[in-house]
Amino acid sequence: MTGTTTEAAPPPLTTAPAAGEVRKPPTRRRLVPYWLLLPGILWLLVFFALPLVYQASTSVQTGSLEKGFQVTWHFATYWDALAEYYPQYVRSLLYAGTATVLCLLLGYPLAYLIAFKAGRWRNLILVLVIAPFFTSFLIRTLAWKTILADGGAVVGALDALHVLDVTNWLGWTQGDRVLATPMAVVCGLTYNFLPFMILPLYTSLERIDGRLHEAARDLYASPATTFRKVTFPLSMPGVVSGTLLTFIPASGDYVNAELLGSTDTKMVGNVIQSQFLRVLDYPTAAALSFILMAVVLIMVTVYIRRAGTEDLV
């Protein structure tokens, strides 16, 4: 007589999701990205958003340092600040725009050289590009006072080449003097912000596939046509990034105008610094800051829409 053996029941099979059904990850896993973003959000909230709100409230206050300032929603401060200091705004945008164009003209050939022609010297040239950052911004700017000193080699060479005749006609220099002129301020801005133009350009150019240049040559394109039709359009992300990284900080800079310029070359950054630290007119200083921020933001928005990488690449 044979006994019946009972077999253990197999474990229940997990049901597969139905066709088209997407199984959601556990709640804890879905919250991980937000927890990772939390430190950065808190940092921006404490050190950017809250100071911005405080500055906004300061710009609509009235009063004095002795009696104290109170929020009276005095929006006329914005109009008064703009009406009195609009030449400094125009000058800041002009100097920053000129320095940005010069950085692009000087930085693009160097970035092209590093990306395609440098070979084993690439790393050394990149180190030389970023080497000025190891020196204080203030010291680098002060060095230009020696470079552009009256009777120096640079001024002598510019005078011998009759370059100063052209810059005098443009109103960028005065006689045989370069220091304390708009040209000195623009030279300082160009030098100090040039690496911010070169590095994005190099990154964009380095990503271009070399086979595209070979294909252009196979189609009998000249080097100029290859650059115009292939290289430059593909490098536009670097051009856009470099111009923004150069123009935005240059428009608010005040060190170069303070050290290399004169009272006739003051930028809006110098006015804001003076209103905050010397005149102690905090509402006007805050209003000037917000006007500068708004002007730069509008210009950047228009620039990105007109020259955005989505339409150029």
C-alpha positions in Angstrom: 0.0 0.0 0.0 1.6 3.2 -1.1 1.3 6.3 0.9 0.4 9.6 -0.6 3.1 12.3 -0.4 2.1 15.9 -0.1 4.3 18.4 -1.9 4.9 21.9 -0.6 2.9 24.5 -2.4 5.0 26.7 -4.6 5.4 30.4 -3.6 2.9 32.7 -5.1 4.1 34.3 -8.3 4.2 38.0 -8.5 1.8 39.3 -11.0 3.4 41.1 -13.9 2.1 44.6 -14.6 -0.5 44.8 -17.3 0.3 46.0 -20.7 0.8 49.7 -20.7 0.9 49.9 -16.9 3.9 51.7 -15.3 4.8 50.6 -11.8 5.6 53.6 -9.6 8.8 53.4 -7.6 8.6 53.4 -3.8 7.8 56.7 -2.2 11.2 56.9 -0.5 13.0 56.4 -3.8 10.9 59.1 -5.5 11.9 61.6 -2.8 15.6 61.0 -3.1 16.2 63.6 -5.8 14.3 66.2 -3.8 16.4 65.5 -0.7 19.6 65.9 -2.8 18.3 69.3 -4.0 17.4 70.5 -0.6 20.9 71.8 0.5 21.2 73.8 -2.7 17.7 75.2 -2.4 18.3 76.2 1.2 21.6 77.8 0.2 19.9 79.9 -2.6 17.0 80.8 -0.3 19.2 82.0 2.6 22.0 83.7 0.6 20.2 84.9 -2.6 16.4 85.0 -2.2 16.2 86.6 1.3 18.9 89.2 0.6 17.1 90.1 -2.7 13.8 90.6 -0.8 15.7 92.7 1.8 17.2 94.8 -0.9 13.8 95.3 -2.6 12.4 96.5 0.7 15.4 98.8 1.2 14.8 100.4 -2.2 11.4 101.7 -1.3 12.4 103.1 2.1 12.9 106.8 3.1 14.7 108.3 6.0 18.3 108.9 7.0 21.1 107.0 8.8 20.6 109.1 12.0 16.8 108.8 12.1 16.5 105.4 10.6 14.9 104.1 7.4 11.3 103.1 7.1 9.4 101.3 4.3 7.2 104.0 2.8 6.8 102.4 -0.7 8.6 105.4 -2.2 9.0 104.0 -5.8 10.1 107.5 -7.0 13.6 106.5 -5.8 13.9 104.3 -8.9 13.1 107.2 -11.3 15.3 109.6 -9.4 18.3 107.2 -9.5 17.9 106.5 -13.2 17.5 110.1 -14.1 20.6 111.1 -12.2 22.9 108.3 -13.0 21.8 107.2 -16.5 25.2 108.2 -18.0 26.9 105.7 -15.7 24.5 103.0 -16.9 25.2 103.8 -20.6 28.9 103.9 -19.9 28.8 100.5 -18.1 27.0 98.8 -20.9 29.3 100.4 -23.5 32.4 99.3 -21.7 31.1 95.8 -20.9 30.0 95.3 -24.5 33.3 96.5 -26.0 35.2 94.3 -23.6 33.0 91.3 -24.5 33.6 91.8 -28.2 37.4 92.1 -27.7 37.3 89.0 -25.5 35.5 87.1 -28.3 38.0 88.4 -31.0 41.0 87.5 -28.9 39.6 84.3 -27.3 38.2 82.5 -30.3 41.5 82.1 -32.2 43.2 80.9 -29.0 40.4 78.5 -28.2 40.5 77.2 -31.8 44.3 76.7 -31.5 43.9 74.8 -28.2 41.1 72.5 -29.5 42.5 71.6 -32.9 46.2 72.6 -33.2 47.8 72.5 -29.8 48.5 68.8 -29.7 50.7 67.8 -26.7 50.9 71.5 -25.7 47.1 71.6 -25.0 47.3 71.1 -21.2 50.1 73.6 -20.9 48.2 76.3 -22.8 45.1 75.7 -20.7 47.1 76.1 -17.5 48.5 79.4 -18.8 44.9 80.5 -19.6 43.7 79.9 -16.0 47.0 80.9 -14.3 45.9 84.5 -13.8 43.2 83.2 -11.4 45.9 82.2 -9.0 46.6 85.9 -8.5 44.2 88.3 -6.8 41.8 90.3 -9.0 43.0 93.5 -7.4 46.7 92.8 -8.0 46.1 91.9 -11.6 44.3 95.2 -12.1 47.0 97.2 -10.3 49.6 95.6 -12.6 47.9 97.3 -15.6 48.7 100.7 -14.0 52.4 99.8 -14.6 51.7 98.4 -18.0 49.9 101.5 -19.2 52.0 104.0 -17.4 52.9 107.2 -19.1 56.2 106.9 -21.0 56.1 103.1 -20.7 56.8 100.7 -23.5 53.2 100.0 -24.3 52.2 103.7 -24.6 55.4 104.3 -26.6 54.6 101.6 -29.1 51.0 102.7 -29.5 52.2 106.3 -30.1 54.8 105.1 -32.7 52.2 103.1 -34.5 49.8 106.1 -34.5 47.2 104.0 -32.7 46.7 106.8 -30.1 45.8 109.2 -33.0 42.8 106.9 -33.7 41.8 106.4 -30.1 42.1 110.1 -29.4 39.7 110.7 -32.3 37.3 108.2 -30.9 37.6 109.8 -27.5 39.0 106.7 -25.8 42.4 108.3 -24.9 43.7 111.8 -24.3 46.8 112.9 -25.9 49.7 110.6 -25.2 48.1 109.3 -22.0 46.2 106.0 -21.7 45.7 105.7 -18.0 42.6 107.4 -16.5 40.9 107.0 -19.9 38.1 104.7 -21.2 40.7 102.6 -23.1 42.5 101.7 -19.9 39.2 100.6 -18.3 38.3 98.5 -21.3 41.8 97.0 -21.4 41.4 96.0 -17.7 38.0 94.5 -18.2 39.2 92.5 -21.3 42.2 91.1 -19.5 40.4 90.1 -16.3 37.4 88.4 -18.0 39.2 86.9 -21.0 39.4 83.4 -19.4 35.7 83.4 -19.0 35.4 83.6 -22.8 38.2 81.2 -23.7 37.1 78.2 -21.5 33.5 77.9 -22.8 34.7 78.4 -26.4 37.3 75.7 -26.0 34.8 73.3 -24.5 32.4 73.8 -27.4 35.1 73.5 -30.0 36.7 70.4 -28.5 33.4 68.6 -28.8 33.2 69.0 -32.6 33.8 65.8 -34.4 36.9 66.1 -36.6 35.2 63.9 -39.3 32.9 66.8 -40.1 35.9 68.9 -41.2 37.1 65.9 -43.3 33.7 65.7 -44.9 33.7 69.4 -45.7 37.1 69.0 -47.4 35.9 66.0 -49.3 33.1 68.2 -50.6 35.7 70.7 -51.8 34.9 73.3 -49.2 37.6 75.9 -48.6 38.9 76.5 -45.0 37.0 79.7 -44.8 33.8 78.0 -45.9 34.4 75.1 -43.5 34.7 77.6 -40.6 31.7 79.6 -41.7 29.4 76.6 -42.4 30.6 74.0 -39.9 32.9 75.2 -37.1 31.4 78.5 -36.1 27.7 77.3 -36.1 28.7 74.2 -34.0 30.6 76.4 -31.5 27.7 78.8 -30.9 26.9 77.3 -27.5 30.4 78.3 -26.4 30.0 81.8 -28.0 26.7 82.4 -26.2 28.0 81.1 -22.8 31.3 83.0 -23.1 29.6 86.3 -24.0 27.2 86.0 -21.1 29.9 85.0 -18.6 31.9 88.0 -19.8 29.3 90.7 -20.2 27.2 90.1 -17.0 30.1 90.5 -14.5 31.8 93.2 -16.6 28.7 95.4 -16.6 28.6 95.5 -12.8 32.4 95.7 -12.2 33.8 98.7 -10.4 37.4 97.8 -9.6 38.8 98.5 -13.1 37.1 101.8 -13.4 38.2 102.7 -9.9 41.9 101.8 -10.4 42.4 102.5 -14.1 39.9 105.2 -14.8 39.0 108.7 -13.6 35.9 110.5 -12.5 34.8 110.7 -16.2 35.0 106.9 -16.6 33.0 105.8 -13.5 30.6 102.9 -14.1 27.4 102.2 -12.3 29.2 99.8 -10.1 31.3 102.6 -8.7 28.1 104.6 -8.0 26.5 101.7 -6.1 29.7 101.1 -4.1 29.8 104.8 -3.2 26.2 105.1 -2.3 26.4 102.0 0.0 29.8 102.7 1.7 30.4 106.5 1.5 27.2 108.4 1.0 25.2 105.8 3.1 22.1 106.3 0.9 20.9 102.8 1.1 17.6 103.2 -0.8 19.3 104.8 -3.8 22.0 102.2 -3.8 19.4 99.4 -3.7 17.4 101.0 -6.5 20.5 101.3 -8.6 21.3 97.7 -8.1 17.8 96.5 -9.1 17.8 98.8 -12.2 21.1 97.3 -13.3 19.8 93.8 -12.6 16.6 94.4 -14.6 18.5 96.0 -17.6 21.0 93.1 -17.7 18.2 90.5 -17.4 16.2 92.1 -20.3 19.3 92.2 -22.5 20.3 88.7 -21.7 16.8 87.4 -22.4 16.6 89.2 -25.7 20.1 87.9 -26.6 19.3 84.3 -25.8 16.0 84.4 -27.8 17.7 86.0 -30.8 20.9 83.9 -30.6 19.8 80.9 -28.7 21.7 77.6 -29.4 18.4 75.9 -30.4 18.2 77.9 -33.6 21.9 78.1 -34.3 23.0 74.5 -34.0 
